[in-house]
Every structure is written in structure tokens, then in C-alpha cells.
Amino acid sequence: MDSAARKWSITEQLALISDDSVLEQIQRFIAKKLRGVAEAEISDEEIAEFDRHHAAYMRGDLKGISGKESVKRLRKAQVRDEAL
């Protein structure tokens, strides 16, 4: 699984967590890992791309997909990646 797919998978898993204490633990863990990481590591191009996608989503040009569909797509991509 490549980095982008792994991040997407983690995002999908986070969306399913409803326990605030677990979310707080995850947030503290991430903050601890990111301590010292400069915000500059996110390029201006990446920020612009995010802004374009967000604007398209807000206009209704992009639609979200269900968690089930996300997992299905990730598994399909993983099988494809492993075949390479």
C-alpha cells in the first residue's frame, strides 16, 4: 500500500471513531509525532490543490463517497499495486 492509500485508509478509520477519549488520544499522538515538523513541509502547490478540491466540493462539483465505497476502492487499488 502506498503512502497516499495508507493515509486515506487512516482517514476512513478515523471517521468511524465516535469515542471522544479515543479521538483525544489519537490527536495527542499525532501532535507528539509532528512536534518540530515545520508547516513549510506542505508546499504551496499542495495547499492550492486542496483549496481547489474544497471549492469544487462546496460548489457541488465533487461528491463524497461512502465509507464502504472508499474501502472497496482502496482494496481494489491495493490489489492493483501488489500486482505491479
Backbone as JSON Lines, residues from 0, in Angstrom:
{"i":0,"aa":"M","n":[0.86,-1.17,0.0],"ca":[0.0,0.0,0.0],"c":[0.9,1.23,0.0]}
{"i":1,"aa":"D","n":[0.65,2.15,-0.92],"ca":[1.47,3.35,-0.96],"c":[1.03,4.34,0.12]}
{"i":2,"aa":"S","n":[1.8,5.37,0.27],"ca":[1.58,6.34,1.34],"c":[0.2,7.01,1.23]}
{"i":3,"aa":"A","n":[-0.17,7.41,0.03],"ca":[-1.46,8.08,-0.15],"c":[-2.63,7.15,0.22]}
{"i":4,"aa":"A","n":[-2.55,5.91,-0.19],"ca":[-3.61,4.95,0.14],"c":[-3.65,4.69,1.64]}
{"i":5,"aa":"R","n":[-2.49,4.62,2.26],"ca":[-2.43,4.4,3.71],"c":[-3.07,5.58,4.45]}
{"i":6,"aa":"K","n":[-2.76,6.8,4.01],"ca":[-3.35,7.99,4.65],"c":[-4.86,7.99,4.48]}
{"i":7,"aa":"W","n":[-5.32,7.63,3.27],"ca":[-6.76,7.6,3.02],"c":[-7.43,6.55,3.92]}
{"i":8,"aa":"S","n":[-6.79,5.41,4.06],"ca":[-7.33,4.36,4.91],"c":[-7.44,4.82,6.36]}
{"i":9,"aa":"I","n":[-6.41,5.49,6.83],"ca":[-6.43,6.01,8.21],"c":[-7.54,7.03,8.37]}
{"i":10,"aa":"T","n":[-7.72,7.89,7.37],"ca":[-8.78,8.89,7.42],"c":[-10.15,8.23,7.5]}
{"i":11,"aa":"E","n":[-10.33,7.19,6.72],"ca":[-11.6,6.46,6.74],"c":[-11.84,5.82,8.12]}
{"i":12,"aa":"Q","n":[-10.8,5.27,8.7],"ca":[-10.92,4.65,10.02],"c":[-11.24,5.7,11.08]}
{"i":13,"aa":"L","n":[-10.59,6.85,10.98],"ca":[-10.86,7.93,11.95],"c":[-12.31,8.38,11.89]}
{"i":14,"aa":"A","n":[-12.86,8.41,10.68],"ca":[-14.25,8.84,10.52],"c":[-15.22,7.93,11.25]}
{"i":15,"aa":"L","n":[-14.83,6.69,11.48],"ca":[-15.71,5.73,12.13],"c":[-15.64,5.78,13.65]}
{"i":16,"aa":"I","n":[-14.65,6.5,14.19],"ca":[-14.47,6.56,15.65],"c":[-15.38,7.64,16.22]}
{"i":17,"aa":"S","n":[-16.18,7.26,17.21],"ca":[-17.08,8.23,17.83],"c":[-16.73,8.5,19.29]}
{"i":18,"aa":"D","n":[-15.83,7.74,19.85],"ca":[-15.42,7.89,21.25],"c":[-14.45,9.07,21.38]}
{"i":19,"aa":"D","n":[-14.9,10.13,22.07],"ca":[-14.08,11.34,22.21],"c":[-12.73,11.07,22.88]}
{"i":20,"aa":"S","n":[-12.69,10.18,23.84],"ca":[-11.43,9.92,24.53],"c":[-10.42,9.26,23.58]}
{"i":21,"aa":"V","n":[-10.91,8.41,22.72],"ca":[-10.02,7.78,21.74],"c":[-9.52,8.83,20.76]}
{"i":22,"aa":"L","n":[-10.41,9.69,20.3],"ca":[-10.01,10.76,19.38],"c":[-8.98,11.69,20.03]}
{"i":23,"aa":"E","n":[-9.15,11.99,21.3],"ca":[-8.18,12.83,22.01],"c":[-6.82,12.15,22.08]}
{"i":24,"aa":"Q","n":[-6.82,10.84,22.34],"ca":[-5.56,10.09,22.38],"c":[-4.86,10.14,21.03]}
{"i":25,"aa":"I","n":[-5.62,9.95,19.98],"ca":[-5.06,9.99,18.63],"c":[-4.51,11.38,18.33]}
{"i":26,"aa":"Q","n":[-5.27,12.39,18.7],"ca":[-4.83,13.76,18.47],"c":[-3.53,14.07,19.2]}
{"i":27,"aa":"R","n":[-3.42,13.62,20.45],"ca":[-2.18,13.84,21.21],"c":[-1.01,13.09,20.58]}
{"i":28,"aa":"F","n":[-1.26,11.87,20.13],"ca":[-0.22,11.08,19.49],"c":[0.29,11.79,18.23]}
{"i":29,"aa":"I","n":[-0.63,12.25,17.41],"ca":[-0.25,12.93,16.17],"c":[0.51,14.21,16.5]}
{"i":30,"aa":"A","n":[0.02,14.98,17.46],"ca":[0.69,16.22,17.84],"c":[2.11,15.94,18.32]}
{"i":31,"aa":"K","n":[2.28,14.87,19.07],"ca":[3.6,14.49,19.57],"c":[4.53,14.13,18.41]}
{"i":32,"aa":"K","n":[4.02,13.39,17.45],"ca":[4.82,12.98,16.29],"c":[5.17,14.17,15.4]}
{"i":33,"aa":"L","n":[4.29,15.14,15.33],"ca":[4.5,16.29,14.45],"c":[5.29,17.42,15.12]}
{"i":34,"aa":"R","n":[5.5,17.31,16.4],"ca":[6.23,18.35,17.1],"c":[7.56,18.59,16.4]}
{"i":35,"aa":"G","n":[7.83,19.8,16.07],"ca":[9.07,20.12,15.38],"c":[8.99,20.05,13.87]}
{"i":36,"aa":"V","n":[7.88,19.52,13.34],"ca":[7.71,19.49,11.89],"c":[7.2,20.85,11.44]}
{"i":37,"aa":"A","n":[7.94,21.47,10.58],"ca":[7.57,22.82,10.13],"c":[6.36,22.76,9.21]}
{"i":38,"aa":"E","n":[5.52,23.76,9.32],"ca":[4.35,23.86,8.45],"c":[4.79,24.01,7.0]}
{"i":39,"aa":"A","n":[5.99,24.49,6.8],"ca":[6.51,24.7,5.44],"c":[6.66,23.39,4.67]}
{"i":40,"aa":"E","n":[6.56,22.26,5.33],"ca":[6.66,20.99,4.62],"c":[5.49,20.76,3.68]}
{"i":41,"aa":"I","n":[4.42,21.49,3.88],"ca":[3.28,21.43,2.95],"c":[3.53,22.51,1.92]}
{"i":42,"aa":"S","n":[3.69,22.09,0.68],"ca":[4.04,23.05,-0.38],"c":[2.84,23.94,-0.72]}
{"i":43,"aa":"D","n":[3.15,25.06,-1.3],"ca":[2.11,25.98,-1.76],"c":[1.23,25.3,-2.81]}
{"i":44,"aa":"E","n":[1.85,24.44,-3.62],"ca":[1.1,23.72,-4.64],"c":[0.09,22.76,-3.99]}
{"i":45,"aa":"E","n":[0.49,22.08,-2.91],"ca":[-0.41,21.16,-2.21],"c":[-1.57,21.93,-1.58]}
{"i":46,"aa":"I","n":[-1.28,23.08,-1.01],"ca":[-2.33,23.9,-0.41],"c":[-3.3,24.38,-1.49]}
{"i":47,"aa":"A","n":[-2.76,24.82,-2.63],"ca":[-3.61,25.28,-3.73],"c":[-4.5,24.15,-4.25]}
{"i":48,"aa":"E","n":[-3.92,22.94,-4.34],"ca":[-4.71,21.79,-4.79],"c":[-5.83,21.48,-3.81]}
{"i":49,"aa":"F","n":[-5.52,21.52,-2.52],"ca":[-6.55,21.29,-1.52],"c":[-7.65,22.35,-1.64]}
{"i":50,"aa":"D","n":[-7.25,23.61,-1.79],"ca":[-8.23,24.69,-1.92],"c":[-9.12,24.51,-3.14]}
{"i":51,"aa":"R","n":[-8.53,24.06,-4.27],"ca":[-9.33,23.82,-5.48],"c":[-10.33,22.69,-5.25]}
{"i":52,"aa":"H","n":[-9.88,21.62,-4.63],"ca":[-10.79,20.49,-4.37],"c":[-11.89,20.89,-3.39]}
{"i":53,"aa":"H","n":[-11.52,21.63,-2.37],"ca":[-12.52,22.06,-1.39],"c":[-13.56,22.96,-2.04]}
{"i":54,"aa":"A","n":[-13.11,23.9,-2.86],"ca":[-14.04,24.81,-3.54],"c":[-14.98,24.02,-4.46]}
{"i":55,"aa":"A","n":[-14.43,23.04,-5.18],"ca":[-15.26,22.21,-6.07],"c":[-16.28,21.42,-5.27]}
{"i":56,"aa":"Y","n":[-15.87,20.9,-4.12],"ca":[-16.79,20.16,-3.27],"c":[-17.9,21.08,-2.76]}
{"i":57,"aa":"M","n":[-17.53,22.28,-2.34],"ca":[-18.52,23.22,-1.81],"c":[-19.5,23.66,-2.9]}
{"i":58,"aa":"R","n":[-19.05,23.75,-4.16],"ca":[-19.94,24.09,-5.27],"c":[-20.84,22.92,-5.67]}
{"i":59,"aa":"G","n":[-20.48,21.73,-5.21],"ca":[-21.25,20.55,-5.58],"c":[-20.7,19.82,-6.79]}
{"i":60,"aa":"D","n":[-19.54,20.28,-7.3],"ca":[-18.92,19.63,-8.45],"c":[-18.31,18.28,-8.08]}
{"i":61,"aa":"L","n":[-17.89,18.13,-6.84],"ca":[-17.33,16.88,-6.35],"c":[-18.28,16.31,-5.31]}
{"i":62,"aa":"K","n":[-18.48,15.04,-5.36],"ca":[-19.36,14.37,-4.4],"c":[-18.53,13.46,-3.51]}
{"i":63,"aa":"G","n":[-18.91,13.36,-2.27],"ca":[-18.25,12.43,-1.36],"c":[-18.72,11.01,-1.66]}
{"i":64,"aa":"I","n":[-17.99,10.05,-1.13],"ca":[-18.39,8.66,-1.29],"c":[-18.52,8.04,0.1]}
{"i":65,"aa":"S","n":[-19.26,6.98,0.16],"ca":[-19.49,6.31,1.44],"c":[-18.22,5.63,1.92]}
{"i":66,"aa":"G","n":[-18.18,5.34,3.19],"ca":[-17.05,4.61,3.76],"c":[-16.9,3.25,3.11]}
{"i":67,"aa":"K","n":[-18.01,2.61,2.85],"ca":[-18.0,1.28,2.22],"c":[-17.37,1.36,0.82]}
{"i":68,"aa":"E","n":[-17.77,2.37,0.05],"ca":[-17.21,2.56,-1.29],"c":[-15.73,2.9,-1.22]}
{"i":69,"aa":"S","n":[-15.33,3.7,-0.24],"ca":[-13.92,4.05,-0.06],"c":[-13.07,2.81,0.19]}
{"i":70,"aa":"V","n":[-13.54,1.96,1.09],"ca":[-12.81,0.73,1.4],"c":[-12.72,-0.14,0.16]}
{"i":71,"aa":"K","n":[-13.81,-0.24,-0.58],"ca":[-13.83,-1.04,-1.81],"c":[-12.78,-0.53,-2.8]}
{"i":72,"aa":"R","n":[-12.72,0.78,-2.99],"ca":[-11.75,1.37,-3.92],"c":[-10.32,1.17,-3.43]}
{"i":73,"aa":"L","n":[-10.11,1.33,-2.14],"ca":[-8.76,1.14,-1.59],"c":[-8.29,-0.29,-1.77]}
{"i":74,"aa":"R","n":[-9.17,-1.24,-1.51],"ca":[-8.79,-2.65,-1.68],"c":[-8.48,-2.97,-3.13]}
{"i":75,"aa":"K","n":[-9.27,-2.41,-4.03],"ca":[-9.03,-2.62,-5.46],"c":[-7.67,-2.03,-5.85]}
{"i":76,"aa":"A","n":[-7.36,-0.84,-5.35],"ca":[-6.07,-0.2,-5.65],"c":[-4.92,-1.0,-5.05]}
{"i":77,"aa":"Q","n":[-5.13,-1.53,-3.86],"ca":[-4.09,-2.31,-3.21],"c":[-3.78,-3.57,-4.01]}
{"i":78,"aa":"V","n":[-4.8,-4.24,-4.49],"ca":[-4.6,-5.43,-5.3],"c":[-3.83,-5.05,-6.57]}
{"i":79,"aa":"R","n":[-4.22,-3.94,-7.18],"ca":[-3.55,-3.47,-8.39],"c":[-2.08,-3.14,-8.1]}
{"i":80,"aa":"D","n":[-1.81,-2.45,-6.98],"ca":[-0.44,-2.09,-6.61],"c":[0.41,-3.32,-6.32]}
{"i":81,"aa":"E","n":[-0.18,-4.31,-5.66],"ca":[0.56,-5.53,-5.35],"c":[0.88,-6.34,-6.59]}
{"i":82,"aa":"A","n":[0.08,-6.18,-7.63],"ca":[0.3,-6.91,-8.86],"c":[1.48,-6.34,-9.66]}
{"i":83,"aa":"L","n":[1.86,-5.11,-9.36],"ca":[2.96,-4.47,-10.11],"c":[4.29,-5.0,-9.73]}
